[in-house]
């Protein structure tokens, strides 16, 4: 585990302490949880961007498949 020094305004620090206290956790735990959420969001965004790049130029094929599926479901 690594240590990280974080500079915050006194107001933000007090608000974080109050939030952590209201949740019954430490500020460190609260920041660890927030960091986990931010990293998960970043990973998802990256994954979608990679998939979008892989699918570039496939719109016409996708439209044909969608039309075929609609025709099939209408039968």
PyMOL Python script that loads the backbone (N, CA, C, O; Angstrom):
from pymol import cmd

cmd.read_pdbstr("""\
ATOM      1  N   UNK A   1       0.852  -1.173   0.000  1.00  0.00           N
ATOM      2  CA  UNK A   1       0.000   0.000   0.000  1.00  0.00           C
ATOM      3  C   UNK A   1       0.896   1.234   0.000  1.00  0.00           C
ATOM      4  O   UNK A   1       1.943   1.251   0.647  1.00  0.00           O
ATOM      5  N   UNK A   2       0.482   2.250  -0.720  1.00  0.00           N
ATOM      6  CA  UNK A   2       1.258   3.488  -0.827  1.00  0.00           C
ATOM      7  C   UNK A   2       0.600   4.608  -0.042  1.00  0.00           C
ATOM      8  O   UNK A   2      -0.606   4.606   0.201  1.00  0.00           O
ATOM      9  N   UNK A   3       1.430   5.562   0.345  1.00  0.00           N
ATOM     10  CA  UNK A   3       0.923   6.762   1.019  1.00  0.00           C
ATOM     11  C   UNK A   3       0.857   7.885  -0.002  1.00  0.00           C
ATOM     12  O   UNK A   3       1.685   7.963  -0.909  1.00  0.00           O
ATOM     13  N   UNK A   4      -0.127   8.746   0.152  1.00  0.00           N
ATOM     14  CA  UNK A   4      -0.320   9.863  -0.760  1.00  0.00           C
ATOM     15  C   UNK A   4      -0.618  11.103   0.063  1.00  0.00           C
ATOM     16  O   UNK A   4      -1.482  11.084   0.940  1.00  0.00           O
ATOM     17  N   UNK A   5       0.095  12.175  -0.219  1.00  0.00           N
ATOM     18  CA  UNK A   5      -0.178  13.443   0.447  1.00  0.00           C
ATOM     19  C   UNK A   5      -1.108  14.236  -0.452  1.00  0.00           C
ATOM     20  O   UNK A   5      -0.838  14.412  -1.640  1.00  0.00           O
ATOM     21  N   UNK A   6      -2.188  14.705   0.114  1.00  0.00           N
ATOM     22  CA  UNK A   6      -3.200  15.423  -0.647  1.00  0.00           C
ATOM     23  C   UNK A   6      -3.422  16.781  -0.005  1.00  0.00           C
ATOM     24  O   UNK A   6      -3.722  16.872   1.186  1.00  0.00           O
ATOM     25  N   UNK A   7      -3.278  17.819  -0.782  1.00  0.00           N
ATOM     26  CA  UNK A   7      -3.500  19.169  -0.263  1.00  0.00           C
ATOM     27  C   UNK A   7      -4.924  19.592  -0.605  1.00  0.00           C
ATOM     28  O   UNK A   7      -5.324  19.614  -1.769  1.00  0.00           O
ATOM     29  N   UNK A   8      -5.674  19.925   0.438  1.00  0.00           N
ATOM     30  CA  UNK A   8      -7.060  20.373   0.295  1.00  0.00           C
ATOM     31  C   UNK A   8      -7.247  21.664   1.072  1.00  0.00           C
ATOM     32  O   UNK A   8      -6.511  21.953   2.016  1.00  0.00           O
ATOM     33  N   UNK A   9      -8.225  22.419   0.665  1.00  0.00           N
ATOM     34  CA  UNK A   9      -8.568  23.593   1.469  1.00  0.00           C
ATOM     35  C   UNK A   9      -9.117  23.100   2.808  1.00  0.00           C
ATOM     36  O   UNK A   9      -9.618  21.980   2.910  1.00  0.00           O
ATOM     37  N   UNK A  10      -9.017  23.938   3.818  1.00  0.00           N
ATOM     38  CA  UNK A  10      -9.536  23.564   5.138  1.00  0.00           C
ATOM     39  C   UNK A  10     -11.021  23.242   5.063  1.00  0.00           C
ATOM     40  O   UNK A  10     -11.496  22.323   5.730  1.00  0.00           O
ATOM     41  N   UNK A  11     -11.749  23.994   4.259  1.00  0.00           N
ATOM     42  CA  UNK A  11     -13.192  23.771   4.141  1.00  0.00           C
ATOM     43  C   UNK A  11     -13.489  22.383   3.562  1.00  0.00           C
ATOM     44  O   UNK A  11     -14.349  21.666   4.072  1.00  0.00           O
ATOM     45  N   UNK A  12     -12.779  22.012   2.506  1.00  0.00           N
ATOM     46  CA  UNK A  12     -12.990  20.683   1.921  1.00  0.00           C
ATOM     47  C   UNK A  12     -12.610  19.594   2.909  1.00  0.00           C
ATOM     48  O   UNK A  12     -13.303  18.582   3.025  1.00  0.00           O
ATOM     49  N   UNK A  13     -11.513  19.801   3.617  1.00  0.00           N
ATOM     50  CA  UNK A  13     -11.076  18.811   4.592  1.00  0.00           C
ATOM     51  C   UNK A  13     -12.134  18.606   5.674  1.00  0.00           C
ATOM     52  O   UNK A  13     -12.449  17.471   6.033  1.00  0.00           O
ATOM     53  N   UNK A  14     -12.676  19.697   6.188  1.00  0.00           N
ATOM     54  CA  UNK A  14     -13.711  19.602   7.221  1.00  0.00           C
ATOM     55  C   UNK A  14     -14.966  18.909   6.682  1.00  0.00           C
ATOM     56  O   UNK A  14     -15.583  18.097   7.371  1.00  0.00           O
ATOM     57  N   UNK A  15     -15.331  19.238   5.450  1.00  0.00           N
ATOM     58  CA  UNK A  15     -16.513  18.606   4.849  1.00  0.00           C
ATOM     59  C   UNK A  15     -16.294  17.111   4.646  1.00  0.00           C
ATOM     60  O   UNK A  15     -17.198  16.310   4.885  1.00  0.00           O
ATOM     61  N   UNK A  16     -15.089  16.732   4.204  1.00  0.00           N
ATOM     62  CA  UNK A  16     -14.775  15.309   4.048  1.00  0.00           C
ATOM     63  C   UNK A  16     -14.814  14.588   5.389  1.00  0.00           C
ATOM     64  O   UNK A  16     -15.340  13.479   5.484  1.00  0.00           O
ATOM     65  N   UNK A  17     -14.261  15.210   6.422  1.00  0.00           N
ATOM     66  CA  UNK A  17     -14.297  14.610   7.754  1.00  0.00           C
ATOM     67  C   UNK A  17     -15.737  14.413   8.215  1.00  0.00           C
ATOM     68  O   UNK A  17     -16.077  13.370   8.774  1.00  0.00           O
ATOM     69  N   UNK A  18     -16.584  15.420   7.980  1.00  0.00           N
ATOM     70  CA  UNK A  18     -17.987  15.324   8.387  1.00  0.00           C
ATOM     71  C   UNK A  18     -18.707  14.226   7.605  1.00  0.00           C
ATOM     72  O   UNK A  18     -19.500  13.472   8.168  1.00  0.00           O
ATOM     73  N   UNK A  19     -18.427  14.142   6.316  1.00  0.00           N
ATOM     74  CA  UNK A  19     -19.055  13.105   5.493  1.00  0.00           C
ATOM     75  C   UNK A  19     -18.621  11.718   5.945  1.00  0.00           C
ATOM     76  O   UNK A  19     -19.450  10.819   6.090  1.00  0.00           O
ATOM     77  N   UNK A  20     -17.326  11.546   6.166  1.00  0.00           N
ATOM     78  CA  UNK A  20     -16.818  10.255   6.625  1.00  0.00           C
ATOM     79  C   UNK A  20     -17.440   9.879   7.965  1.00  0.00           C
ATOM     80  O   UNK A  20     -17.833   8.731   8.175  1.00  0.00           O
ATOM     81  N   UNK A  21     -17.526  10.848   8.868  1.00  0.00           N
ATOM     82  CA  UNK A  21     -18.118  10.586  10.186  1.00  0.00           C
ATOM     83  C   UNK A  21     -19.578  10.170  10.048  1.00  0.00           C
ATOM     84  O   UNK A  21     -20.033   9.255  10.734  1.00  0.00           O
ATOM     85  N   UNK A  22     -20.316  10.842   9.160  1.00  0.00           N
ATOM     86  CA  UNK A  22     -21.738  10.515   8.986  1.00  0.00           C
ATOM     87  C   UNK A  22     -21.924   9.107   8.419  1.00  0.00           C
ATOM     88  O   UNK A  22     -22.955   8.473   8.641  1.00  0.00           O
ATOM     89  N   UNK A  23     -20.923   8.625   7.688  1.00  0.00           N
ATOM     90  CA  UNK A  23     -20.989   7.279   7.122  1.00  0.00           C
ATOM     91  C   UNK A  23     -20.346   6.235   8.033  1.00  0.00           C
ATOM     92  O   UNK A  23     -20.408   5.035   7.768  1.00  0.00           O
ATOM     93  N   UNK A  24     -19.729   6.715   9.109  1.00  0.00           N
ATOM     94  CA  UNK A  24     -19.097   5.797  10.056  1.00  0.00           C
ATOM     95  C   UNK A  24     -17.800   5.188   9.541  1.00  0.00           C
ATOM     96  O   UNK A  24     -17.443   4.068   9.907  1.00  0.00           O
ATOM     97  N   UNK A  25     -17.094   5.934   8.686  1.00  0.00           N
ATOM     98  CA  UNK A  25     -15.829   5.448   8.140  1.00  0.00           C
ATOM     99  C   UNK A  25     -14.760   6.524   8.311  1.00  0.00           C
ATOM    100  O   UNK A  25     -15.059   7.660   8.677  1.00  0.00           O
ATOM    101  N   UNK A  26     -13.519   6.151   8.041  1.00  0.00           N
ATOM    102  CA  UNK A  26     -12.428   7.130   8.107  1.00  0.00           C
ATOM    103  C   UNK A  26     -12.357   7.910   6.796  1.00  0.00           C
ATOM    104  O   UNK A  26     -12.898   7.485   5.775  1.00  0.00           O
ATOM    105  N   UNK A  27     -11.688   9.046   6.843  1.00  0.00           N
ATOM    106  CA  UNK A  27     -11.476   9.834   5.624  1.00  0.00           C
ATOM    107  C   UNK A  27     -10.673   9.005   4.625  1.00  0.00           C
ATOM    108  O   UNK A  27     -10.955   9.035   3.427  1.00  0.00           O
ATOM    109  N   UNK A  28      -9.675   8.267   5.109  1.00  0.00           N
ATOM    110  CA  UNK A  28      -8.885   7.418   4.215  1.00  0.00           C
ATOM    111  C   UNK A  28      -9.768   6.402   3.499  1.00  0.00           C
ATOM    112  O   UNK A  28      -9.646   6.208   2.290  1.00  0.00           O
ATOM    113  N   UNK A  29     -10.651   5.763   4.243  1.00  0.00           N
ATOM    114  CA  UNK A  29     -11.547   4.772   3.639  1.00  0.00           C
ATOM    115  C   UNK A  29     -12.461   5.439   2.613  1.00  0.00           C
ATOM    116  O   UNK A  29     -12.671   4.910   1.521  1.00  0.00           O
ATOM    117  N   UNK A  30     -12.999   6.595   2.969  1.00  0.00           N
ATOM    118  CA  UNK A  30     -13.883   7.333   2.068  1.00  0.00           C
ATOM    119  C   UNK A  30     -13.158   7.672   0.762  1.00  0.00           C
ATOM    120  O   UNK A  30     -13.704   7.466  -0.321  1.00  0.00           O
ATOM    121  N   UNK A  31     -11.941   8.186   0.861  1.00  0.00           N
ATOM    122  CA  UNK A  31     -11.168   8.534  -0.335  1.00  0.00           C
ATOM    123  C   UNK A  31     -10.788   7.295  -1.139  1.00  0.00           C
ATOM    124  O   UNK A  31     -10.742   7.346  -2.368  1.00  0.00           O
ATOM    125  N   UNK A  32     -10.516   6.185  -0.461  1.00  0.00           N
ATOM    126  CA  UNK A  32     -10.224   4.937  -1.161  1.00  0.00           C
ATOM    127  C   UNK A  32     -11.440   4.483  -1.969  1.00  0.00           C
ATOM    128  O   UNK A  32     -11.301   4.053  -3.114  1.00  0.00           O
ATOM    129  N   UNK A  33     -12.623   4.578  -1.378  1.00  0.00           N
ATOM    130  CA  UNK A  33     -13.851   4.191  -2.079  1.00  0.00           C
ATOM    131  C   UNK A  33     -14.122   5.100  -3.278  1.00  0.00           C
ATOM    132  O   UNK A  33     -14.492   4.622  -4.351  1.00  0.00           O
ATOM    133  N   UNK A  34     -13.941   6.394  -3.100  1.00  0.00           N
ATOM    134  CA  UNK A  34     -14.152   7.349  -4.195  1.00  0.00           C
ATOM    135  C   UNK A  34     -13.157   7.078  -5.321  1.00  0.00           C
ATOM    136  O   UNK A  34     -13.516   7.114  -6.498  1.00  0.00           O
ATOM    137  N   UNK A  35     -11.910   6.807  -4.954  1.00  0.00           N
ATOM    138  CA  UNK A  35     -10.888   6.504  -5.954  1.00  0.00           C
ATOM    139  C   UNK A  35     -11.254   5.245  -6.734  1.00  0.00           C
ATOM    140  O   UNK A  35     -11.072   5.193  -7.950  1.00  0.00           O
ATOM    141  N   UNK A  36     -11.762   4.245  -6.049  1.00  0.00           N
ATOM    142  CA  UNK A  36     -12.190   3.012  -6.712  1.00  0.00           C
ATOM    143  C   UNK A  36     -13.281   3.302  -7.733  1.00  0.00           C
ATOM    144  O   UNK A  36     -13.246   2.776  -8.845  1.00  0.00           O
ATOM    145  N   UNK A  37     -14.248   4.134  -7.365  1.00  0.00           N
ATOM    146  CA  UNK A  37     -15.327   4.493  -8.292  1.00  0.00           C
ATOM    147  C   UNK A  37     -14.803   5.257  -9.502  1.00  0.00           C
ATOM    148  O   UNK A  37     -15.217   4.996 -10.632  1.00  0.00           O
ATOM    149  N   UNK A  38     -13.901   6.192  -9.269  1.00  0.00           N
ATOM    150  CA  UNK A  38     -13.340   6.985 -10.368  1.00  0.00           C
ATOM    151  C   UNK A  38     -12.570   6.081 -11.332  1.00  0.00           C
ATOM    152  O   UNK A  38     -12.701   6.213 -12.549  1.00  0.00           O
ATOM    153  N   UNK A  39     -11.770   5.167 -10.789  1.00  0.00           N
ATOM    154  CA  UNK A  39     -10.999   4.268 -11.644  1.00  0.00           C
ATOM    155  C   UNK A  39     -11.903   3.311 -12.414  1.00  0.00           C
ATOM    156  O   UNK A  39     -11.631   3.012 -13.577  1.00  0.00           O
ATOM    157  N   UNK A  40     -12.968   2.829 -11.788  1.00  0.00           N
ATOM    158  CA  UNK A  40     -13.914   1.953 -12.483  1.00  0.00           C
ATOM    159  C   UNK A  40     -14.584   2.699 -13.632  1.00  0.00           C
ATOM    160  O   UNK A  40     -14.756   2.149 -14.720  1.00  0.00           O
ATOM    161  N   UNK A  41     -14.959   3.948 -13.390  1.00  0.00           N
ATOM    162  CA  UNK A  41     -15.568   4.773 -14.439  1.00  0.00           C
ATOM    163  C   UNK A  41     -14.585   4.986 -15.591  1.00  0.00           C
ATOM    164  O   UNK A  41     -14.970   4.898 -16.758  1.00  0.00           O
ATOM    165  N   UNK A  42     -13.330   5.262 -15.273  1.00  0.00           N
ATOM    166  CA  UNK A  42     -12.304   5.453 -16.297  1.00  0.00           C
ATOM    167  C   UNK A  42     -12.109   4.174 -17.110  1.00  0.00           C
ATOM    168  O   UNK A  42     -12.015   4.225 -18.336  1.00  0.00           O
ATOM    169  N   UNK A  43     -12.048   3.024 -16.425  1.00  0.00           N
ATOM    170  CA  UNK A  43     -11.872   1.748 -17.121  1.00  0.00           C
ATOM    171  C   UNK A  43     -13.035   1.463 -18.063  1.00  0.00           C
ATOM    172  O   UNK A  43     -12.827   1.000 -19.185  1.00  0.00           O
ATOM    173  N   UNK A  44     -14.258   1.738 -17.613  1.00  0.00           N
ATOM    174  CA  UNK A  44     -15.432   1.536 -18.468  1.00  0.00           C
ATOM    175  C   UNK A  44     -15.395   2.438 -19.693  1.00  0.00           C
ATOM    176  O   UNK A  44     -15.671   1.996 -20.809  1.00  0.00           O
ATOM    177  N   UNK A  45     -15.055   3.700 -19.480  1.00  0.00           N
ATOM    178  CA  UNK A  45     -14.965   4.653 -20.588  1.00  0.00           C
ATOM    179  C   UNK A  45     -13.933   4.180 -21.602  1.00  0.00           C
ATOM    180  O   UNK A  45     -14.176   4.218 -22.808  1.00  0.00           O
ATOM    181  N   UNK A  46     -12.789   3.738 -21.113  1.00  0.00           N
ATOM    182  CA  UNK A  46     -11.735   3.238 -21.991  1.00  0.00           C
ATOM    183  C   UNK A  46     -12.212   2.016 -22.766  1.00  0.00           C
ATOM    184  O   UNK A  46     -11.958   1.893 -23.964  1.00  0.00           O
ATOM    185  N   UNK A  47     -12.903   1.116 -22.076  1.00  0.00           N
ATOM    186  CA  UNK A  47     -13.412  -0.094 -22.723  1.00  0.00           C
ATOM    187  C   UNK A  47     -14.404   0.259 -23.831  1.00  0.00           C
ATOM    188  O   UNK A  47     -14.344  -0.318 -24.916  1.00  0.00           O
ATOM    189  N   UNK A  48     -15.308   1.190 -23.574  1.00  0.00           N
ATOM    190  CA  UNK A  48     -16.270   1.599 -24.593  1.00  0.00           C
ATOM    191  C   UNK A  48     -15.583   2.284 -25.768  1.00  0.00           C
ATOM    192  O   UNK A  48     -15.978   2.086 -26.917  1.00  0.00           O
ATOM    193  N   UNK A  49     -14.562   3.084 -25.492  1.00  0.00           N
ATOM    194  CA  UNK A  49     -13.827   3.749 -26.573  1.00  0.00           C
ATOM    195  C   UNK A  49     -13.121   2.730 -27.460  1.00  0.00           C
ATOM    196  O   UNK A  49     -13.106   2.877 -28.682  1.00  0.00           O
ATOM    197  N   UNK A  50     -12.534   1.696 -26.853  1.00  0.00           N
ATOM    198  CA  UNK A  50     -11.871   0.642 -27.627  1.00  0.00           C
ATOM    199  C   UNK A  50     -12.896  -0.087 -28.491  1.00  0.00           C
ATOM    200  O   UNK A  50     -12.642  -0.350 -29.666  1.00  0.00           O
ATOM    201  N   UNK A  51     -14.050  -0.412 -27.914  1.00  0.00           N
ATOM    202  CA  UNK A  51     -15.099  -1.088 -28.683  1.00  0.00           C
ATOM    203  C   UNK A  51     -15.610  -0.210 -29.816  1.00  0.00           C
ATOM    204  O   UNK A  51     -15.875  -0.697 -30.915  1.00  0.00           O
ATOM    205  N   UNK A  52     -15.746   1.078 -29.549  1.00  0.00           N
ATOM    206  CA  UNK A  52     -16.217   2.003 -30.584  1.00  0.00           C
ATOM    207  C   UNK A  52     -15.217   2.062 -31.732  1.00  0.00           C
ATOM    208  O   UNK A  52     -15.613   2.076 -32.898  1.00  0.00           O
ATOM    209  N   UNK A  53     -13.922   2.095 -31.412  1.00  0.00           N
ATOM    210  CA  UNK A  53     -12.893   2.105 -32.454  1.00  0.00           C
ATOM    211  C   UNK A  53     -12.958   0.826 -33.283  1.00  0.00           C
ATOM    212  O   UNK A  53     -12.826   0.858 -34.507  1.00  0.00           O
ATOM    213  N   UNK A  54     -13.164  -0.292 -32.606  1.00  0.00           N
ATOM    214  CA  UNK A  54     -13.240  -1.574 -33.291  1.00  0.00           C
ATOM    215  C   UNK A  54     -14.443  -1.627 -34.229  1.00  0.00           C
ATOM    216  O   UNK A  54     -14.397  -2.282 -35.271  1.00  0.00           O
ATOM    217  N   UNK A  55     -15.506  -0.943 -33.858  1.00  0.00           N
ATOM    218  CA  UNK A  55     -16.742  -0.984 -34.636  1.00  0.00           C
ATOM    219  C   UNK A  55     -16.880   0.121 -35.659  1.00  0.00           C
ATOM    220  O   UNK A  55     -17.893   0.188 -36.355  1.00  0.00           O
ATOM    221  N   UNK A  56     -15.882   0.997 -35.770  1.00  0.00           N
ATOM    222  CA  UNK A  56     -15.985   2.090 -36.740  1.00  0.00           C
ATOM    223  C   UNK A  56     -16.122   1.512 -38.141  1.00  0.00           C
ATOM    224  O   UNK A  56     -15.435   0.560 -38.510  1.00  0.00           O
ATOM    225  N   UNK A  57     -17.029   2.112 -38.914  1.00  0.00           N
ATOM    226  CA  UNK A  57     -17.257   1.642 -40.273  1.00  0.00           C
ATOM    227  C   UNK A  57     -18.235   0.487 -40.348  1.00  0.00           C
ATOM    228  O   UNK A  57     -18.506  -0.020 -41.436  1.00  0.00           O
ATOM    229  N   UNK A  58     -18.764   0.067 -39.227  1.00  0.00           N
ATOM    230  CA  UNK A  58     -19.687  -1.058 -39.187  1.00  0.00           C
ATOM    231  C   UNK A  58     -21.141  -0.613 -39.082  1.00  0.00           C
ATOM    232  O   UNK A  58     -22.029  -1.446 -38.900  1.00  0.00           O
ATOM    233  N   UNK A  59     -21.396   0.682 -39.194  1.00  0.00           N
ATOM    234  CA  UNK A  59     -22.758   1.193 -39.023  1.00  0.00           C
ATOM    235  C   UNK A  59     -23.702   0.619 -40.072  1.00  0.00           C
ATOM    236  O   UNK A  59     -24.825   0.229 -39.753  1.00  0.00           O
ATOM    237  N   UNK A  60     -23.253   0.568 -41.310  1.00  0.00           N
ATOM    238  CA  UNK A  60     -24.118   0.052 -42.382  1.00  0.00           C
ATOM    239  C   UNK A  60     -24.465  -1.414 -42.130  1.00  0.00           C
ATOM    240  O   UNK A  60     -25.616  -1.821 -42.287  1.00  0.00           O
ATOM    241  N   UNK A  61     -23.484  -2.189 -41.746  1.00  0.00           N
ATOM    242  CA  UNK A  61     -23.728  -3.605 -41.441  1.00  0.00           C
ATOM    243  C   UNK A  61     -24.705  -3.732 -40.273  1.00  0.00           C
ATOM    244  O   UNK A  61     -25.601  -4.575 -40.293  1.00  0.00           O
ATOM    245  N   UNK A  62     -24.525  -2.892 -39.265  1.00  0.00           N
ATOM    246  CA  UNK A  62     -25.429  -2.914 -38.114  1.00  0.00           C
ATOM    247  C   UNK A  62     -26.850  -2.543 -38.493  1.00  0.00           C
ATOM    248  O   UNK A  62     -27.803  -3.145 -37.999  1.00  0.00           O
ATOM    249  N   UNK A  63     -27.002  -1.553 -39.370  1.00  0.00           N
ATOM    250  CA  UNK A  63     -28.339  -1.154 -39.827  1.00  0.00           C
ATOM    251  C   UNK A  63     -29.016  -2.296 -40.580  1.00  0.00           C
ATOM    252  O   UNK A  63     -30.214  -2.524 -40.412  1.00  0.00           O
ATOM    253  N   UNK A  64     -28.262  -3.011 -41.404  1.00  0.00           N
ATOM    254  CA  UNK A  64     -28.824  -4.150 -42.146  1.00  0.00           C
ATOM    255  C   UNK A  64     -29.267  -5.252 -41.190  1.00  0.00           C
ATOM    256  O   UNK A  64     -30.336  -5.839 -41.360  1.00  0.00           O
ATOM    257  N   UNK A  65     -28.444  -5.529 -40.191  1.00  0.00           N
ATOM    258  CA  UNK A  65     -28.813  -6.550 -39.207  1.00  0.00           C
ATOM    259  C   UNK A  65     -30.054  -6.140 -38.422  1.00  0.00           C
ATOM    260  O   UNK A  65     -30.916  -6.971 -38.136  1.00  0.00           O
ATOM    261  N   UNK A  66     -30.144  -4.860 -38.075  1.00  0.00           N
ATOM    262  CA  UNK A  66     -31.304  -4.359 -37.352  1.00  0.00           C
ATOM    263  C   UNK A  66     -32.560  -4.481 -38.201  1.00  0.00           C
ATOM    264  O   UNK A  66     -33.604  -4.905 -37.705  1.00  0.00           O
ATOM    265  N   UNK A  67     -32.470  -4.114 -39.479  1.00  0.00           N
ATOM    266  CA  UNK A  67     -33.618  -4.229 -40.389  1.00  0.00           C
ATOM    267  C   UNK A  67     -34.035  -5.686 -40.530  1.00  0.00           C
ATOM    268  O   UNK A  67     -35.226  -5.995 -40.557  1.00  0.00           O
ATOM    269  N   UNK A  68     -33.060  -6.575 -40.620  1.00  0.00           N
ATOM    270  CA  UNK A  68     -33.348  -8.008 -40.741  1.00  0.00           C
ATOM    271  C   UNK A  68     -34.061  -8.517 -39.481  1.00  0.00           C
ATOM    272  O   UNK A  68     -35.010  -9.295 -39.572  1.00  0.00           O
ATOM    273  N   UNK A  69     -33.600  -8.075 -38.313  1.00  0.00           N
ATOM    274  CA  UNK A  69     -34.222  -8.486 -37.052  1.00  0.00           C
ATOM    275  C   UNK A  69     -35.644  -7.957 -36.943  1.00  0.00           C
ATOM    276  O   UNK A  69     -36.534  -8.661 -36.467  1.00  0.00           O
ATOM    277  N   UNK A  70     -35.865  -6.710 -37.385  1.00  0.00           N
ATOM    278  CA  UNK A  70     -37.211  -6.136 -37.353  1.00  0.00           C
ATOM    279  C   UNK A  70     -38.140  -6.898 -38.282  1.00  0.00           C
ATOM    280  O   UNK A  70     -39.289  -7.167 -37.931  1.00  0.00           O
ATOM    281  N   UNK A  71     -37.651  -7.248 -39.466  1.00  0.00           N
ATOM    282  CA  UNK A  71     -38.464  -7.999 -40.425  1.00  0.00           C
ATOM    283  C   UNK A  71     -38.800  -9.374 -39.866  1.00  0.00           C
ATOM    284  O   UNK A  71     -39.921  -9.855 -40.031  1.00  0.00           O
ATOM    285  N   UNK A  72     -37.841 -10.003 -39.208  1.00  0.00           N
ATOM    286  CA  UNK A  72     -38.054 -11.322 -38.629  1.00  0.00           C
ATOM    287  C   UNK A  72     -39.089 -11.271 -37.514  1.00  0.00           C
ATOM    288  O   UNK A  72     -39.939 -12.156 -37.415  1.00  0.00           O
ATOM    289  N   UNK A  73     -39.025 -10.245 -36.680  1.00  0.00           N
ATOM    290  CA  UNK A  73     -39.960 -10.144 -35.554  1.00  0.00           C
ATOM    291  C   UNK A  73     -41.359  -9.746 -36.008  1.00  0.00           C
ATOM    292  O   UNK A  73     -42.329  -9.961 -35.281  1.00  0.00           O
ATOM    293  N   UNK A  74     -41.476  -9.164 -37.208  1.00  0.00           N
ATOM    294  CA  UNK A  74     -42.782  -8.760 -37.732  1.00  0.00           C
ATOM    295  C   UNK A  74     -43.541  -9.945 -38.316  1.00  0.00           C
ATOM    296  O   UNK A  74     -44.755  -9.872 -38.505  1.00  0.00           O
ATOM    297  N   UNK A  75     -42.835 -11.031 -38.602  1.00  0.00           N
ATOM    298  CA  UNK A  75     -43.482 -12.211 -39.213  1.00  0.00           C
ATOM    299  C   UNK A  75     -44.364 -12.943 -38.250  1.00  0.00           C
ATOM    300  O   UNK A  75     -44.973 -13.950 -38.613  1.00  0.00           O
TER     301      UNK A  75
END
""", "prot")
cmd.dss("prot")
cmd.show_as("cartoon", "prot")
cmd.util.cbc("prot")
cmd.orient("prot")
